[in-house]
Amino acid sequence: MARDMDSDKRDVLLALLNEKYQSIHVMRRRVETYYLASVGFLVGLVSWVIQHEGRPQLHQSILLSVTIIVGIAAIVLQICDIRKGFQSTWAVVRGMEDLLGCWKPDHFGPGTGTLYPETWQATGTKKGKGRFFGHCFTILVIAALIALASIWIRYMCAASAGSTSGKADHRITQELVSEKEDGGKHGDVH
């Protein structure tokens, strides 16, 4: 009877462990979706800024920059929250795997060693070798900085080009006004 009880407990533990593994995969996919969609949006935005022909106004550049900063901050906060859940879920998983004997040498037979490599015990902790979340944050920040730089470089270049061409535009406008006032006698273009 005690043996059946151990078997029942093991079955429950395996079912819970499977659910935690699925949760970890869902969290990882969610982070991938957030950061890939964000980077894709920022790449598209940079392409649009570069190809856009009109001179951006200061208020447009500021609004676009604030939108990027707030959007990336919101995504980073969401990813941080998922990361906390990821780490706590891994702590539960490690405990379950320990109860099942996954980390005990030769638990599954003589000479089998541990079921998993010992380095895997650090998964989801600061000692772990995986840098998934850190890489996501780095890529997001770099993409946001590139987008912000492209917005402000475009604004500055258009502003400086506009300051020289603005004088020429003003001169042409003055000539057209003078021509209209004189009855079109000046500067006939054929």
Sequence and secondary structure as in RCSB ss.txt:
>XXXX:A:sequence
MARDMDSDKRDVLLALLNEKYQSIHVMRRRVETYYLASVGFLVGLVSWVIQHEGRPQLHQSILLSVTIIVGIAAI
VLQICDIRKGFQSTWAVVRGMEDLLGCWKPDHFGPGTGTLYPETWQATGTKKGKGRFFGHCFTILVIAALIALAS
IWIRYMCAASAGSTSGKADHRITQELVSEKEDGGKHGDVH
>XXXX:A:secstr
 HHHHHHHHHHHHHHHHHHHHHHHHHHHHHHHHHHHHHHHHHHHHHHHHHH  S   HHHHHHHHHHHHHHHHHH
HHHHHHHHHHHHHHHHHHHHHHHHTTTTSTTTTSTT   SS GGGGGTTSTTSS  HHHHHHHHHHHHHHHHHHH
HHHHHHHHHHHHHHHHHHHHHHHHHHHHHHHTTS SS   
